[in-house]
Amino acid sequence: MKIIILGAGQVGGTLAEHLANEQNDITVVDTNSGKLRALQDRLDIGVVLGAASHPATLYKAGAEDADMLIAVTNSDEINMMACQVAHTLYNTPTKISRVRSPNYLAHQAELFTREHIPVDVIIGPEQLVTRSIEQLIENPGALQVLDFANGRIQLVAVKAYHDGPIVGHELREIRNHMPHADTRVAAIFRQNRPIIPEGDTVIEAGDEVFFIAAREHIRSVMSELRKVDKPYKRVMISGGGNIGATLAQSIENKYRVKVIEKSYDRCKILSERLRHTIVLNGSASEPQLLAQENIENCDVFCALTNNDESNIMMSMLAKRMGAKKVITLIANPAYSELVGDEIDIAISPQQITIGSLLTHVRRGDISNVHSLRRGAAEAIEVTAHGDPYSSRVVGRRLDEINLPDGVTIGAIVRGDQVLIAHGDVVIETDDHVILFLVDKNTIRAVEKLFAVGFGFF
């Protein structure tokens, strides 16, 4: 596939790395020659120096015969204009644009049509990140919560602790503990090394366990792996920008929310926009302010400013002063590797955004892609098509399917029915199959497995 990526920032650069490793023809456009040179030094890609929305730049990048344009510059307006130019002059089939401003997103249905602004897919990072944090607040103790099949089924990552009933036991015993809640462990990471789970695999304390289950069974399964945290009540948010404000607005009817924001003018806007949230003018890096606002009673502290260093320092301070759980927004991937025990969950806006972008880039009928463990692993939802004669998977039991190494099937969604993956389950056409890939480099093999052909039977 020939893909043009506009913007060589963290999202554009990481996306180029993902796609170049999957035998795509990638060209990256940016006005910063240093960023382009750094990408070209380590990736087999083309680069074009120039303004992303200019017709001449897009022509030089190969827009005439490109399959897809992905606009992820820092400017909403440049992204939208580039899609318009690619559509009008070069008839580019698929145009994806990152749009951050809530003002545009509020009118998404009216604005982004072929007749007005021809963008096929809108990626709103702030909305994606906000939803991810909201899921973590709704599921105390979870490290990551991912939705599949419109939220009917979830993949959840938790850290196993000594007091978990199933810790120290084989996975096959989970069914004995929970006869009314079916689940499957999709993968285990032990000291950062992946383990493909079998029935006789023993869960150890400290393991990072990814399990899949119907939404209503998630809490029951978590209780097998660790002592379940009490539901959260008090949430403190540092940073009243788009992400902090959207999160506060989303959860203020369910939790007691406080927002700390340095800008007085922004505080006035927030106080008018938020109905039940307490808005405080100040900095969460001030111990006196945190103490005054009873940080020791805070269930979740969310550091969501646009400064990584500030987020890390504020999170460490809040944790030391008594916050029970700390969620920290960290854009720089190098910092994520350095985070210690004082930060419970590091949120990467790039990885969340890239997962959403990959949903539209992958070959085959893929409706969800989630990037996991800083991009090393993936969870995908793919629809099975064909029949037993034209498909390698349809009409076959799960234990008959030759999956690539490091790939597990976690569940199948058939209409309104959720089927947890067991060996005797047979895949039918139009089933939504949720797979976990401990190595994202196996994605091509998975796409081939689900491709419809002839004479496979």
C-alpha positions in Angstrom: 0.0 0.0 0.0 1.3 3.4 -0.9 0.8 5.8 2.1 1.7 9.5 2.5 2.1 10.6 6.1 2.0 14.4 6.7 3.9 15.3 9.8 7.1 13.8 11.2 6.4 14.4 14.8 6.0 11.6 17.4 2.7 10.3 16.0 3.8 10.6 12.4 7.3 9.1 13.0 6.0 6.2 15.1 3.3 5.5 12.6 5.9 5.5 9.8 8.0 3.0 11.8 4.9 0.7 12.3 3.9 0.8 8.6 7.4 0.6 7.0 8.1 -2.6 8.9 5.0 -4.1 7.2 6.2 -3.7 3.6 4.3 -0.6 2.8 5.5 2.2 0.5 5.8 5.1 2.9 6.5 8.8 2.2 6.7 11.3 5.1 6.3 15.0 4.5 7.4 17.8 6.9 8.9 21.2 7.0 11.7 20.1 9.5 14.6 18.6 7.5 16.2 17.3 10.7 13.2 15.2 11.7 13.0 13.8 8.1 16.7 13.0 8.0 16.5 11.2 11.4 13.6 9.1 10.1 15.3 8.2 6.8 18.4 7.2 8.6 16.6 4.4 10.4 13.7 3.5 8.1 13.4 2.5 4.5 11.0 5.3 3.6 10.8 8.3 1.2 10.8 11.9 2.6 9.7 15.2 1.1 10.6 18.6 2.6 7.8 21.1 2.2 4.4 22.5 3.4 2.0 19.6 3.8 -1.0 21.2 2.3 0.7 22.7 -0.8 -0.3 21.0 -4.1 3.3 20.9 -5.3 4.5 19.1 -2.1 1.7 16.5 -2.3 2.5 15.9 -6.0 6.2 15.4 -5.1 5.2 13.0 -2.4 3.3 10.9 -5.0 -0.3 11.9 -4.2 -1.3 11.0 -7.8 -1.2 7.3 -7.2 -1.2 7.1 -3.3 -3.7 4.8 -1.7 -4.0 6.8 1.5 -3.1 10.1 3.0 -2.7 10.4 6.8 -2.5 14.0 8.0 -1.0 14.3 11.5 0.7 17.7 11.6 0.3 19.9 14.6 -2.2 22.1 12.8 -5.9 21.0 12.3 -6.2 23.5 9.5 -3.2 22.2 7.6 -4.5 18.6 8.0 -7.9 19.5 6.7 -6.6 21.6 3.8 -4.2 18.8 2.8 -7.1 16.3 2.6 -9.1 18.8 0.6 -6.2 19.3 -1.9 -5.5 15.6 -2.2 -9.2 14.9 -2.9 -9.7 17.7 -5.4 -6.5 17.5 -7.4 -5.3 13.9 -7.0 -8.5 12.0 -6.0 -6.7 10.2 -3.2 -9.0 7.3 -2.2 -8.6 7.4 1.6 -7.9 10.5 3.6 -7.4 10.4 7.4 -6.9 13.6 9.4 -6.0 14.3 13.0 -8.3 17.0 14.4 -7.8 18.2 18.0 -10.0 21.3 18.4 -13.4 20.6 20.1 -14.8 23.4 18.0 -14.4 21.4 14.8 -15.3 18.1 16.4 -18.6 19.5 17.7 -19.7 19.8 14.1 -18.0 16.7 12.8 -21.1 15.3 11.0 -21.9 18.5 9.1 -18.3 19.5 8.2 -16.5 16.3 7.2 -18.3 15.1 4.1 -17.2 14.7 0.5 -19.2 17.9 -0.4 -17.6 20.1 2.3 -14.3 18.9 3.9 -13.5 15.5 2.3 -12.0 13.6 5.2 -12.9 9.9 5.4 -11.7 9.3 8.9 -11.3 11.8 11.8 -8.9 11.0 14.6 -9.4 13.0 17.7 -6.5 12.2 20.1 -8.0 14.1 23.0 -11.2 12.1 22.9 -9.3 8.8 22.6 -7.1 9.6 25.5 -10.0 10.8 27.6 -11.9 7.6 27.0 -8.9 5.5 27.9 -8.4 7.3 31.2 -12.2 7.1 31.9 -12.0 3.3 31.5 -9.2 3.1 34.0 -11.2 5.1 36.5 -14.2 2.9 36.0 -12.1 -0.3 36.5 -10.1 0.2 39.7 -6.9 -1.8 39.6 -6.7 -2.2 35.8 -3.5 -1.1 34.0 -5.3 -1.0 30.6 -8.9 -1.5 29.5 -9.7 -2.0 25.8 -13.2 -2.2 24.2 -14.2 -4.6 21.4 -17.5 -5.3 19.7 -18.9 -1.9 20.7 -17.9 -2.4 24.4 -19.6 -5.8 24.8 -16.3 -7.5 25.4 -13.1 -6.1 27.0 -9.4 -6.9 27.2 -8.0 -5.9 30.5 -4.4 -5.8 31.8 -3.8 -6.2 35.6 -0.9 -6.9 37.8 -1.2 -10.2 39.7 -0.7 -9.9 43.5 0.1 -12.5 46.2 -3.5 -12.3 47.6 -5.1 -13.2 44.3 -7.0 -16.6 44.6 -5.6 -17.9 41.3 -2.0 -16.7 41.8 0.3 -19.7 42.2 -2.2 -21.9 40.5 -2.7 -23.2 36.9 -4.9 -21.2 34.6 -7.3 -24.1 34.0 -8.4 -23.7 37.6 -10.0 -20.3 36.9 -13.1 -22.1 35.6 -13.5 -23.9 39.0 -13.3 -20.6 40.8 -15.8 -18.8 38.5 -18.3 -21.3 37.1 -20.6 -18.5 36.0 -18.0 -16.1 34.4 -16.1 -17.3 31.4 -12.8 -15.8 30.5 -9.5 -16.4 28.7 -6.0 -15.2 29.5 -4.7 -13.9 26.2 -1.1 -13.2 27.3 1.2 -12.9 30.3 4.2 -10.7 30.5 6.7 -11.8 33.2 9.6 -9.4 33.7 8.8 -7.9 30.4 9.0 -11.2 28.5 5.8 -12.6 26.9 4.4 -16.0 27.9 1.8 -17.7 25.7 -0.6 -19.1 28.2 -1.6 -22.8 28.3 -3.9 -24.6 30.7 -0.9 -25.6 32.9 0.6 -22.1 33.0 1.0 -20.9 36.6 0.4 -17.3 37.3 3.0 -15.7 39.5 2.8 -12.6 41.7 4.1 -9.6 39.6 2.9 -11.0 36.3 1.1 -8.5 34.0 -1.9 -10.5 32.9 -4.1 -9.7 29.8 -7.4 -11.4 30.0 -10.6 -11.1 27.9 -14.2 -11.4 29.1 -17.6 -10.0 28.6 -17.9 -6.5 30.2 -20.2 -7.7 33.0 -17.6 -10.3 34.1 -14.5 -8.1 34.2 -14.7 -7.3 37.9 -15.1 -11.0 38.9 -12.1 -12.0 36.9 -10.0 -9.2 38.3 -10.8 -10.5 41.8 -9.1 -13.8 40.9 -5.8 -12.1 40.1 -5.6 -9.4 42.8 -7.5 -7.9 45.7 -10.1 -5.7 43.9 -9.7 -2.0 44.7 -12.8 -0.2 46.1 -14.7 1.9 43.6 -13.1 5.3 43.2 -14.9 8.3 44.4 -12.5 11.3 44.4 -10.6 12.3 41.3 -8.1 15.2 41.1 -7.0 16.4 37.6 -3.9 18.6 37.1 -4.2 20.4 33.8 -7.4 22.1 32.4 -6.5 21.8 28.7 -8.6 19.8 26.2 -7.9 16.4 27.8 -8.4 17.5 31.4 -11.5 19.5 30.7 -13.1 16.7 28.6 -12.3 14.1 31.3 -13.8 16.3 34.0 -16.9 16.9 32.0 -17.3 13.2 31.3 -17.0 12.0 34.8 -18.2 14.8 37.0 -21.7 13.3 37.4 -20.2 10.1 38.8 -17.3 11.2 40.9 -16.2 14.1 43.1 -13.8 16.0 40.7 -11.3 18.8 41.2 -9.3 20.4 38.4 -6.1 22.4 39.1 -5.2 24.8 36.4 -2.4 27.5 36.3 -4.1 29.9 34.0 -6.6 32.1 35.7 -8.4 32.9 32.3 -8.7 29.1 31.6 -10.0 28.6 35.1 -12.9 31.0 34.3 -13.7 29.2 31.1 -13.7 25.8 33.0 -15.8 27.1 35.8 -18.5 28.1 33.3 -18.2 24.8 31.3 -18.2 22.4 34.3 -21.3 22.0 36.4 -20.2 19.9 39.3 -16.4 20.2 39.3 -14.4 22.3 41.7 -11.9 24.4 39.6 -8.7 25.6 41.4 -6.3 28.2 40.2 -2.7 27.0 41.0 -0.1 24.3 40.4 -0.2 20.7 41.5 3.5 20.9 42.0 2.9 23.0 45.1 2.8 20.7 48.2 0.8 23.3 50.2 -2.0 23.3 47.6 -2.2 19.5 47.5 -2.2 19.3 51.3 -4.9 22.0 51.5 -7.1 20.0 49.0 -6.6 16.8 51.0 -4.6 14.8 48.5 -4.4 12.0 51.0 -8.1 11.3 50.4 -7.7 11.4 46.6 -8.5 8.0 44.9 -7.0 9.0 41.5 -4.6 11.8 40.7 -4.4 12.5 36.9 -1.5 14.6 35.6 -2.7 15.8 32.2 -0.7 18.9 31.4 1.2 19.2 28.1 4.5 19.0 29.8 6.0 15.6 30.5 8.4 16.7 33.1 5.8 18.5 35.1 3.4 15.6 34.9 6.0 13.2 36.2 7.1 15.4 39.1 3.5 16.3 40.1 2.6 12.6 40.0 5.5 11.6 42.2 4.6 14.4 44.7 1.0 13.4 44.8 1.8 9.8 45.3 4.2 10.6 48.2 1.6 12.8 49.8 -1.0 10.0 49.8 -2.8 9.8 46.5 -3.9 6.1 46.1 -3.6 5.9 42.3 -1.6 8.1 39.9 -2.3 8.3 36.1 0.3 10.3 34.2 0.2 11.6 30.6 3.7 11.1 29.1 4.2 11.9 25.4 8.0 11.2 25.2 8.4 7.4 24.9 11.9 7.6 26.4 10.3 8.8 29.7 7.8 6.0 29.8 10.8 3.5 30.1 12.1 5.4 33.1 8.9 5.6 35.1 9.2 3.9 38.5 6.7 2.5 41.0 5.5 5.9 42.1 3.6 6.3 38.9 0.9 3.6 38.6 -0.1 4.1 34.9 1.7 6.0 32.2 -0.6 7.1 29.3 0.9 7.5 25.9 -1.3 9.6 23.6 0.8 8.5 20.6 0.2 4.8 21.1 -3.5 5.4 21.7 -3.7 7.5 18.5 -1.7 5.1 16.5 -3.9 2.2 17.5 -6.9 4.1 16.1 -5.0 4.9 12.9 -3.9 1.3 12.3 -7.6 0.2 12.4 -8.0 2.0 9.0 -4.6 1.0 7.6 -4.6 -2.8 8.2 -5.6 -5.1 5.3 -8.8 -7.1 5.7 -12.0 -6.3 7.6 -10.5 -5.0 10.8 -12.7 -3.0 13.1 -10.4 -2.4 16.1 -6.6 -2.2 16.6 -5.1 -1.4 20.0 -1.4 -0.9 20.4 -0.1 -2.4 23.7 3.0 -2.2 25.8 4.4 0.9 24.0 3.7 -0.6 20.6 5.4 -4.0 21.0 2.1 -5.9 21.1 -1.3 -5.5 19.5 -4.9 -6.6 20.1 -7.1 -6.6 17.0 -10.7 -7.4 16.1 -11.1 -8.9 12.6 -14.2 -10.1 10.9 -14.1 -13.6 9.4 -15.5 -13.9 5.8 -15.9 -16.6 3.3 -16.9 -20.3 3.8 -14.9 -23.5 4.6 -13.8 -23.7 0.9 -12.5 -20.1 0.6 -11.3 -19.4 4.2 -8.6 -20.9 6.4 -10.6 -20.1 9.5 -14.4 -20.3 8.7 -15.9 -23.7 9.6 -12.9 -24.7 11.7 -12.5 -25.4 15.3 -10.1 -23.1 17.1 -7.8 -26.0 17.9 -7.6 -26.8 14.2 -6.4 -23.3 13.2 -2.7 -23.0 12.6 -2.0 -19.6 14.3 1.3 -17.8 13.9 3.7 -18.0 16.8 2.8 -15.6 19.6 -0.8 -15.1 18.4 -3.8 -16.2 20.5 -7.5 -15.9 19.9 -9.2 -14.5 23.0 -12.9 -14.4 22.1 -15.5 -14.4 19.3 -18.5 -12.1 19.0 -21.4 -13.6 17.0 -24.2 -11.1 16.8 -25.2 -10.4 20.4 -23.4 -13.5 21.6 -20.0 -13.4 23.3 -18.0 -16.7 23.0 -14.8 -17.0 25.0 -12.2 -18.8 22.9 -12.0 -22.6 23.7 -10.7 -25.3 21.4 -14.1 -26.7 20.5 -15.5 -23.3 19.3 -16.1 -23.2 15.5 -15.7 -19.9 13.7 -18.6 -18.9 11.4 -18.7 -16.3 8.7 -19.2 -12.8 9.9 -17.8 -13.7 13.4 -15.8 -10.9 15.0 -12.6 -12.6 16.2 -10.4 -10.8 18.9 -6.8 -11.8 18.7 -3.8 -10.9 20.8 -0.3 -10.5 19.1 2.6 -10.5 21.5 4.7 -9.5 18.5 3.1 -7.0 16.2 5.4 -8.2 13.3 3.1 -11.2 13.0 0.3 -9.0 11.7 0.9 -9.9 8.0 0.6 -13.6 8.8 -2.7 -12.9 10.6 -4.0 -10.9 7.7 -3.2 -13.7 5.3 -4.8 -16.2 7.6 -8.1 -14.3 7.5 -7.9 -13.5 3.8 -10.5 -15.0 1.5 -9.1 -17.2 -1.3 -9.9 -20.4 -3.2 -9.0 -24.0 -2.6 -8.0 -23.8 1.1 -10.1 -26.7 2.1 
